[in-house]
Amino acid sequence: MEQTLTNQYYLEKASITKSIIHLSIPMMIGMSVGTIYSVINAYFIGQMHNTEMLTAVTLSLPIFTILMAFGNMFGVGGGTFITRLIAKNKINEAKAIAGYTFYSSILSSLLIAILAFFAINPIVKILGSDTAAFNFTKNYALTMFCGGFAVMLNFALEQIVRSEGASKESMNGMIISTLLNFVFDPLLILVMNLNVVGAALALILSNAGSCIYYIYYLEKRSDHLKGFLHCFKISLKDKVEIYKIGVSELLMTTFIIITTLLSNNFSMAYGDNVVAAFGIALRIVQVPEFLSMGLSLGIIPLIAYSFSSKDFDRLKKGIRQSFLWIGLLSISFGAIVYIFRGSIIHIFSNDTSVISIGTYIIIAMLVSSIFNGFTGLFTGIFQASGQGIPSIIMSVTQGILYIPVIFLLHSLFGLYGVIWSMAVTEITTFMIGLTLYIFFNNNLYAKKGSYL
């Protein structure tokens, strides 16, 4: 019975329903709460009643995504590997992977900060900033890059914590970050009048708070990874195992950045109100989208553990239930956001032009989010089972397809083509993911005699 108190019980023996509740519900809550600090950021910047500031924060979203991408490269690659090692009872090796992930995240963030400092003006131009919003965008970007170590480390550590099934602790870190952001945003933006710099500092300090919590948990309370800070050196083979999955996560996020940059540059031609509307709509739609993502991320340790321990019946049941729950979540929460879309956008802006185009943008984004939920699950399955090539194909496809799609639809339908380009891309990516999953499923059946 003592084992029932450990997170490993939910990976190994609990019923699938109980395991999904334990692993995914906290992740869904944590990620939904986590998206709130992006909304909080936009809200308090909106209180400055300066469209250029709101535009600068929107244009700078790729910077956060870049930092998140590198953090997830180490975190997802290392975290899924750690779960598979724990399933084989290779605890010392798991600690070494955790330590390597921790220190590599810090070193990489410092290198990114140095490179960004010397190339900040070209970076701001690439982000799509015009003359009016240039200085605001530059100040926000510089602050984010300088404090980027907190963001990268936060995402890496969060994945390590989840790797042994500690979903509640992962959620706690996200909630801590959100609560801190809710305190720092009004203090730094409104009270100290630091505007966009305050918004960036609030985000950095909030992520630092989560890092401190995660380090404490891993060093003092973790079931398997206590003492990970004393480990760093791993073999070349282990590094390959991390990066073959981690690079797919990096590529996926990189293409998300390309998507955002293209969207920003196309929408800038239609005015700041359109860019601001895209930013507001994106933050709103992220809530139901991140619920699905939270479920997908939550079950990755379950899939990795079941796959590594060759419990294919458990793997089958976990995947099936996950598909069902993602479908229900995407459609039901998407419907709620659709119904109240006008009122919600009005909270962030009183500009009638922003509200008008924003309510239309949300419709296209909701369609995209439904298919994105399933696409995320396909990718999670491939990552958890160590399938490097399918993971990379899914990651690359989403970004590669968007480039011709947005150019084609923009040439045919103008702004409305830009708005719907992501939905078309997500639907196509979903079909590719389904095809890859069928091959994966059939291959597993042929090798292991287990039908998924």
C-alpha positions in Angstrom: 0.0 0.0 0.0 2.9 2.3 0.6 3.6 2.3 -3.1 0.2 3.8 -3.8 1.5 7.0 -2.2 4.2 7.4 -5.0 3.8 8.9 -8.4 5.1 5.7 -9.9 1.9 3.9 -8.9 -0.1 6.0 -11.4 2.4 5.2 -14.1 2.4 1.5 -13.4 -0.7 0.1 -11.7 -3.5 2.5 -11.3 -6.6 2.3 -13.6 -6.2 4.3 -16.8 -9.0 6.7 -15.7 -7.4 7.3 -12.3 -3.9 7.7 -14.0 -5.2 10.3 -16.5 -6.9 12.2 -13.7 -3.8 12.2 -11.6 -1.4 13.1 -14.5 -3.4 15.3 -16.8 -5.9 17.2 -14.7 -3.2 19.1 -12.7 -1.4 19.8 -16.0 -4.6 21.1 -17.6 -5.2 23.3 -14.6 -1.6 24.5 -14.4 -1.4 25.3 -18.1 -4.7 27.0 -18.2 -3.7 29.1 -15.2 -0.3 29.6 -16.9 -1.9 31.1 -20.0 -3.6 33.5 -17.7 -0.4 35.4 -17.0 -0.1 36.1 -20.7 -3.6 37.5 -20.6 -2.7 39.4 -17.4 0.3 40.9 -19.2 -1.9 42.1 -22.1 -4.6 43.4 -19.7 -2.2 45.6 -17.6 -0.4 46.9 -20.7 -3.9 47.7 -22.1 -4.5 49.9 -19.1 -1.7 52.2 -20.4 -4.1 53.0 -23.3 -1.3 52.8 -25.8 -1.8 50.7 -28.9 2.0 50.8 -29.7 2.8 49.2 -26.3 0.2 46.5 -26.9 1.5 45.9 -30.4 5.1 45.7 -29.0 4.1 43.0 -26.5 2.2 41.1 -29.3 5.2 41.3 -31.7 7.5 40.1 -29.0 5.6 36.9 -28.3 8.2 34.9 -30.5 10.9 35.8 -28.0 9.1 34.0 -25.2 8.5 31.1 -27.7 12.2 30.9 -28.5 13.2 30.6 -24.9 10.4 28.1 -24.3 11.6 26.1 -27.3 15.1 25.7 -26.0 13.9 24.9 -22.5 11.5 22.3 -24.0 14.3 20.9 -26.2 16.2 19.9 -23.0 13.1 19.2 -20.9 11.1 17.1 -23.3 14.1 15.2 -24.6 15.5 14.6 -21.2 12.1 14.1 -19.5 10.8 11.4 -21.7 14.2 9.6 -21.5 14.1 9.9 -17.7 10.7 8.2 -17.6 11.9 5.3 -19.8 14.9 4.9 -17.5 12.8 4.9 -14.4 10.6 2.2 -16.0 13.8 0.1 -16.3 14.8 1.0 -12.7 18.0 2.8 -14.0 17.8 5.6 -11.3 21.4 6.8 -11.4 21.2 7.2 -15.1 18.0 9.1 -14.7 19.6 11.5 -12.2 22.5 12.1 -14.6 20.1 13.0 -17.4 18.2 15.4 -15.1 21.5 17.1 -14.1 22.6 17.5 -17.7 19.3 19.0 -18.6 19.5 21.5 -15.8 23.0 22.8 -16.5 22.7 22.7 -20.3 19.6 24.9 -20.1 21.5 27.6 -18.1 24.5 27.6 -20.4 22.4 27.8 -23.6 20.3 30.7 -22.2 23.5 32.7 -21.5 24.7 32.1 -25.1 21.4 33.2 -26.5 21.4 36.3 -24.4 24.9 37.3 -25.6 24.0 36.7 -29.3 20.7 38.6 -28.9 22.4 41.6 -27.3 24.6 42.2 -30.3 21.8 41.7 -32.8 18.9 43.3 -31.1 18.1 45.9 -33.8 17.8 43.3 -36.7 15.8 41.1 -34.3 13.3 43.8 -33.7 12.9 44.4 -37.4 12.4 40.7 -38.0 9.7 40.7 -35.4 7.8 43.1 -37.7 8.0 46.3 -35.6 7.3 49.6 -37.4 8.7 53.0 -36.4 6.0 53.7 -33.8 6.4 50.6 -31.8 10.2 50.0 -32.4 11.6 51.3 -29.1 8.9 49.6 -27.0 9.6 46.3 -28.8 13.3 46.7 -28.4 13.1 47.4 -24.7 10.8 44.4 -24.2 13.0 42.1 -26.3 16.2 43.1 -24.5 14.7 42.6 -21.1 13.4 39.2 -22.1 16.6 37.9 -23.5 18.7 39.1 -20.5 16.4 37.3 -18.1 15.7 34.4 -20.5 17.6 31.9 -18.3 14.6 31.9 -15.9 12.1 31.1 -18.7 14.3 28.3 -20.3 15.1 26.7 -16.9 11.5 26.8 -15.8 10.3 24.9 -18.9 13.1 22.4 -18.6 12.6 21.7 -14.9 8.8 21.5 -15.3 9.4 18.6 -17.8 11.8 16.9 -15.4 9.3 17.1 -12.6 6.6 15.5 -14.7 8.9 12.8 -15.9 8.3 10.7 -12.8 4.6 11.4 -12.8 4.6 14.3 -10.4 1.8 16.2 -12.2 0.5 18.0 -9.1 4.0 19.4 -8.3 4.3 20.5 -12.0 0.9 22.3 -11.6 2.0 23.9 -8.4 5.0 25.5 -10.1 2.8 26.9 -12.8 0.3 28.3 -10.3 3.2 29.9 -8.3 4.4 31.6 -11.5 0.9 32.9 -12.3 0.3 34.3 -8.8 3.7 36.0 -8.9 2.9 37.5 -12.3 -0.4 38.8 -11.0 1.6 40.6 -8.2 4.5 41.9 -10.3 2.5 43.0 -13.4 0.6 45.9 -11.7 3.5 46.7 -9.5 6.1 47.1 -12.3 3.8 48.3 -15.1 1.4 50.6 -13.4 3.0 51.6 -10.0 6.6 51.8 -11.1 5.6 52.9 -14.6 8.0 50.6 -16.3 5.4 49.8 -19.1 6.7 47.1 -21.5 10.0 46.6 -19.5 7.8 46.0 -16.4 5.8 43.4 -18.3 9.0 41.5 -19.3 10.5 41.7 -15.8 7.2 40.5 -14.3 7.3 37.4 -16.5 11.0 36.7 -15.8 10.6 37.0 -12.0 7.5 34.8 -12.1 9.4 32.1 -14.0 12.3 32.4 -11.5 9.8 31.7 -8.7 8.7 28.5 -10.4 12.4 27.5 -10.9 13.1 27.8 -7.2 10.1 25.6 -6.3 11.0 22.9 -8.9 14.6 22.8 -7.7 13.4 22.4 -4.1 11.0 19.6 -5.0 13.5 17.7 -7.1 16.3 17.9 -4.5 14.2 17.3 -1.4 11.0 15.4 -2.3 11.5 13.6 -5.6 10.9 9.9 -5.6 13.9 9.2 -7.9 15.9 12.3 -8.7 17.2 13.6 -5.4 20.8 14.8 -5.8 20.4 15.5 -9.5 22.3 18.8 -9.1 25.5 16.8 -8.4 25.3 15.1 -11.8 26.2 16.5 -15.2 28.4 14.2 -17.3 26.5 11.7 -19.6 27.6 9.6 -22.5 27.3 10.6 -26.2 24.7 7.9 -26.7 22.5 9.4 -23.9 22.9 12.9 -25.5 21.7 11.5 -28.8 18.7 9.9 -27.0 17.9 13.4 -25.5 18.3 15.4 -28.7 16.6 13.0 -31.2 13.4 13.9 -29.3 14.3 17.3 -28.0 15.3 18.6 -31.4 11.8 17.7 -32.7 10.3 19.9 -29.9 12.8 22.7 -30.9 11.9 22.5 -34.5 8.2 22.5 -33.8 8.5 25.6 -31.7 10.8 27.2 -34.2 8.2 26.8 -36.9 5.6 28.3 -34.5 7.9 31.3 -34.4 8.1 31.4 -38.2 4.3 31.2 -38.2 4.0 34.1 -35.8 6.5 36.2 -37.6 4.8 35.6 -41.0 1.4 36.4 -39.4 2.8 39.6 -37.8 4.4 40.8 -41.0 1.3 40.1 -43.1 -1.1 41.6 -40.5 1.1 44.7 -40.0 0.1 45.8 -43.6 -3.4 46.1 -42.3 -2.6 48.3 -39.3 -1.8 48.1 -35.6 -5.4 47.4 -34.8 -5.2 44.1 -36.7 -1.9 43.1 -34.9 -3.4 43.9 -31.5 -6.5 41.9 -32.4 -4.4 38.9 -33.3 -2.6 39.2 -30.0 -5.7 39.4 -27.9 -7.5 36.6 -29.8 -4.4 34.4 -29.5 -4.3 34.8 -25.8 -8.1 34.0 -25.4 -8.0 30.9 -27.6 -4.9 29.6 -25.8 -7.1 28.7 -22.8 -9.1 25.9 -24.4 -6.1 25.0 -26.6 -3.8 24.7 -23.6 -6.3 22.5 -21.8 -5.9 19.9 -24.6 -2.2 20.4 -24.5 -2.2 19.9 -20.8 -3.9 16.6 -21.2 -1.5 15.5 -24.0 1.6 16.5 -21.9 0.1 15.0 -18.8 -0.1 11.5 -20.3 3.4 11.5 -21.9 5.0 9.9 -18.7 2.2 7.2 -18.8 2.9 6.5 -22.5 6.6 6.5 -22.0 6.5 4.2 -19.0 4.0 1.8 -20.5 6.0 1.7 -23.8 9.4 1.2 -22.0 8.0 -1.5 -19.7 6.2 -3.2 -22.7 2.8 -2.9 -21.1 1.0 -2.5 -24.4 -2.5 -3.1 -23.2 -2.1 -0.2 -20.8 -0.6 1.9 -23.5 -3.6 1.1 -25.8 -6.1 2.2 -23.2 -4.3 5.4 -22.3 -4.1 6.5 -25.9 -7.8 5.7 -26.6 -9.1 7.6 -23.6 -6.8 10.6 -24.3 -8.3 10.9 -27.8 -11.8 10.9 -26.4 -11.1 13.5 -23.7 -9.2 15.9 -26.1 -12.2 15.8 -28.5 -14.6 16.6 -25.7 -12.4 19.4 -24.3 -11.6 21.1 -27.6 -15.2 21.2 -28.8 -16.9 22.1 -25.5 -14.5 24.8 -24.4 -14.1 26.1 -27.9 -17.9 26.6 -28.0 -17.9 28.6 -24.8 -15.2 30.9 -26.1 -17.1 31.3 -29.4 -20.3 32.3 -27.6 -18.7 35.0 -25.5 -15.9 36.1 -27.9 -17.2 39.7 -28.3 -17.6 40.4 -24.6 -14.2 38.9 -23.8 -12.3 41.0 -26.4 -14.0 44.1 -25.1 -12.3 43.5 -21.8 -8.9 44.1 -23.4 -9.6 46.9 -25.8 -12.2 49.6 -26.3 -11.1 50.2 -29.8 -14.1 49.2 -32.0 -11.8 48.3 -35.0 -9.9 45.9 -32.7 -13.1 44.3 -31.4 -14.6 43.9 -34.8 -11.7 42.1 -36.5 -10.8 40.3 -33.2 -14.2 38.5 -33.0 -13.7 37.2 -36.5 -10.1 36.1 -35.9 -11.2 34.1 -32.9 -13.5 31.9 -35.1 -10.6 30.8 -37.3 -8.4 30.3 -34.3 -11.0 28.1 -32.6 -11.2 25.8 -35.7 -7.4 25.6 -35.6 -7.3 24.8 -31.9 -9.6 21.7 -32.3 -7.2 20.0 -34.7 -4.2 21.3 -32.9 -5.3 19.3 -29.8 -5.1 16.0 -31.7 -1.9 17.0 -33.5 -0.3 17.6 -30.1 -1.4 14.2 -28.9 0.1 12.5 -32.0 3.4 14.3 -31.4 3.3 13.4 -27.7 2.9 9.7 -28.4 5.9 9.7 -30.8 8.0 11.6 -28.3 7.1 9.4 -25.4 7.9 6.2 -27.3 11.3 7.6 -28.5 10.2 7.8 -32.1 12.5 10.4 -33.4 11.7 10.5 -37.1 7.9 10.7 -36.7 8.4 13.4 -34.0 10.5 15.5 -36.4 8.1 15.0 -39.3 5.3 16.3 -37.2 7.3 19.2 -36.0 8.6 20.2 -39.4 5.3 19.7 -41.3 3.4 22.2 -39.2 5.8 25.0 -40.0 6.7 24.1 -43.6 3.1 23.9 -44.7 2.2 27.2 -43.2 4.6 29.1 -45.4 3.0 28.3 -48.8 -0.5 28.3 -47.3 -0.3 31.8 -45.9 1.3 33.2 -49.1 -1.3 31.4 -51.3 -4.4 32.4 -49.2 -3.2 35.9 -48.7 -2.8 36.4 -52.5 -6.3 35.0 -53.0 -8.3 36.4 -50.1 -6.1 39.2 -48.5 -6.5 39.6 -44.8 -9.1 36.8 -44.5 -6.6 34.5 -46.1 -4.0 35.4 -43.4 -6.6 34.8 -40.7 -7.6 31.3 -42.0 -4.1 30.1 -43.0 -3.4 28.5 -39.6 -6.7 26.6 -39.6 -5.9 25.1 -43.0 -2.4 24.2 -41.9 -3.6 22.5 -38.7 -6.2 20.4 -40.5 -3.5 19.2 -43.0 -1.0 18.5 -40.2 -3.7 16.5 -38.4 -4.2 14.3 -41.4 -0.4 13.7 -41.7 -0.2 12.9 -37.9 -3.1 10.4 -38.3 -1.3 8.6 -41.1 2.0 8.4 -39.1 0.1 7.1 -36.1 -1.5 4.3 -38.2 1.9 3.2 -39.4 3.2 3.4 -35.8 0.2 1.4 -34.6 0.6 -1.3 -37.2 4.3 -1.6 -36.6 3.8 -2.0 -32.9 1.1 -4.7 -33.6 3.4 -6.6 -35.9 6.4 -6.5 -33.5 4.6 -7.0 -30.2 1.3 -8.6 -31.1 -0.6 -5.9 -29.5 -3.3 -3.9 -31.3 -3.6 -0.3 -30.4 
